[in-house]
Amino acid sequence: MTKEKKSATVDNDFSSEDARHRFGISIQELEKLMQTRGHEGIKQLNETYDGLSGIEQKLKTNLITGLSNDEIDLSIRIAAFGRNEIPQKPSTTFLCFWFDALKNWTCITLIICGIISFVLSFYHPNGETIKAKIKPKETNVEWIEGVIIIIVAIVPALVTAFYA
């Protein structure tokens, strides 16, 4: 049992040259071949590697059955060429969706107008208004208009971000 575990462990420090020596092709050559498209790719495949059968022989695999289930062989291939996985894209957060929705020109305009309205609701040039002299002092509720404008701009952006 310990003998199997020892033989199953493989040095994961394969260099490009080690892979080229063992398989006859390096990962850089495979990447270059994958990036070459169209007739040029077919021409390079046929001239440099003798077609698909040449790649098959270099990679020591079978075009019909694929790779063997041998754990040692698979671990050597992973060490030489890396894992055959597509890296996950980082997920987009709710705040990113929300800020993207707020980049709408209408939302920006409404927010700016709401802030201006909110700030101006507290501004009284003489400290008193003409109405304040006639009527008894009332609480200042003019700021509500600015807050409502800002809310009207933010809520649709939140809904858009939620359903994005």
C-alpha positions in Angstrom: 0.0 0.0 0.0 2.8 2.5 0.9 4.6 1.4 -2.3 1.6 2.6 -4.4 1.3 5.9 -2.6 5.0 6.6 -3.1 4.8 5.8 -6.8 1.7 7.9 -7.2 3.5 11.1 -6.0 5.2 12.9 -8.9 7.4 16.0 -8.8 5.2 18.9 -9.8 8.1 21.1 -10.8 8.0 20.2 -14.5 9.6 22.8 -16.7 8.8 23.4 -20.3 11.9 21.5 -21.3 11.0 18.6 -19.1 7.6 18.4 -20.7 9.2 18.7 -24.2 11.6 15.9 -23.3 8.9 13.6 -22.0 6.1 14.4 -24.5 8.0 15.8 -27.4 6.1 19.1 -27.2 6.1 22.0 -24.7 3.1 23.9 -23.3 4.3 27.0 -25.1 4.3 25.2 -28.5 0.7 23.9 -27.7 -0.4 27.5 -26.8 1.2 28.9 -30.0 -0.5 26.2 -32.1 -3.9 26.9 -30.4 -3.5 30.7 -31.1 -2.8 30.1 -34.8 -6.1 30.0 -36.7 -7.4 29.1 -40.1 -5.2 27.9 -43.0 -2.0 28.9 -41.2 -2.9 26.7 -38.2 -3.6 23.7 -40.4 -0.4 24.3 -42.3 1.7 24.6 -39.1 0.0 21.5 -37.7 0.7 19.5 -40.8 4.3 20.7 -41.4 5.6 21.0 -37.9 3.8 18.1 -36.1 2.7 15.8 -39.0 -0.9 16.5 -38.4 -3.2 15.2 -35.7 -1.5 11.8 -35.6 1.8 13.5 -34.9 0.3 15.5 -32.0 -1.3 12.2 -30.8 2.1 10.4 -30.8 3.9 13.4 -29.1 1.3 13.6 -26.3 1.1 9.8 -25.9 -2.6 9.7 -26.2 -5.3 8.3 -28.4 -7.6 10.4 -30.6 -10.5 7.9 -30.1 -10.3 6.9 -26.4 -8.4 9.9 -25.0 -6.2 9.7 -21.9 -5.8 6.6 -19.8 -7.2 6.5 -16.3 -3.7 5.9 -14.9 -3.3 8.2 -11.9 0.5 8.5 -12.3 0.2 9.4 -16.0 -2.5 12.0 -15.2 -0.4 13.6 -12.4 2.6 13.8 -14.7 0.4 15.5 -17.4 -0.9 17.9 -14.8 2.6 18.7 -13.6 3.8 19.2 -17.2 0.9 21.0 -18.8 -1.2 22.3 -15.9 -4.9 21.6 -15.2 -7.3 21.7 -18.1 -9.7 24.3 -16.6 -11.1 27.6 -17.6 -10.4 30.1 -14.8 -13.4 31.5 -13.2 -14.1 35.2 -13.7 -14.4 37.1 -10.4 -18.1 37.6 -9.6 -19.6 41.1 -10.0 -20.9 42.5 -6.7 -24.2 44.1 -6.2 -22.5 47.5 -5.6 -20.8 47.2 -9.0 -24.2 46.6 -10.7 -25.7 49.5 -8.7 -22.9 51.9 -9.7 -23.2 50.8 -13.3 -26.9 51.6 -13.2 -26.2 55.0 -11.6 -24.0 55.9 -14.6 -27.2 56.7 -16.5 -27.3 60.4 -17.5 -30.8 60.8 -16.2 -29.9 59.4 -12.8 -26.8 61.6 -12.6 -28.9 64.7 -13.5 -31.6 63.9 -11.0 -29.1 63.3 -8.2 -27.3 66.6 -8.9 -30.6 68.5 -9.0 -31.7 66.8 -5.8 -28.5 67.8 -4.0 -28.9 71.4 -5.2 -32.5 71.5 -4.1 -31.6 70.0 -0.7 -28.8 72.5 -0.1 -30.9 75.5 -1.3 -33.8 74.5 1.0 -31.6 75.6 4.0 -30.4 78.8 2.4 -32.2 82.0 3.4 -30.3 85.2 2.4 -31.6 87.5 5.2 -32.1 84.8 7.7 -35.9 85.4 7.4 -38.3 85.4 4.6 -41.2 87.7 3.9 -43.7 84.9 4.8 -41.9 84.3 8.1 -42.7 87.8 9.2 -46.4 87.4 8.5 -46.9 83.8 9.6 -45.8 82.3 12.9 -42.6 80.3 12.7 -43.1 76.8 11.0 -40.7 73.9 10.7 -38.6 73.8 7.6 -39.9 71.0 5.4 -38.5 72.3 2.1 -35.6 69.8 2.3 -38.1 67.0 1.7 -38.3 67.9 -2.0 -34.5 67.4 -2.5 -34.5 64.1 -0.7 -37.5 62.8 -2.7 -35.6 63.7 -6.0 -32.6 61.8 -4.8 -34.7 58.8 -3.8 -36.5 58.9 -7.2 -33.0 58.6 -8.9 -31.6 55.9 -6.6 -34.6 53.5 -6.4 -34.7 52.6 -10.1 -30.9 52.1 -10.1 -31.3 49.7 -7.1 -34.1 47.8 -9.0 -31.9 47.6 -12.1 -28.9 46.3 -10.1 -31.1 43.8 -8.3 -32.3 42.3 -11.6 -29.0 42.5 -13.4 
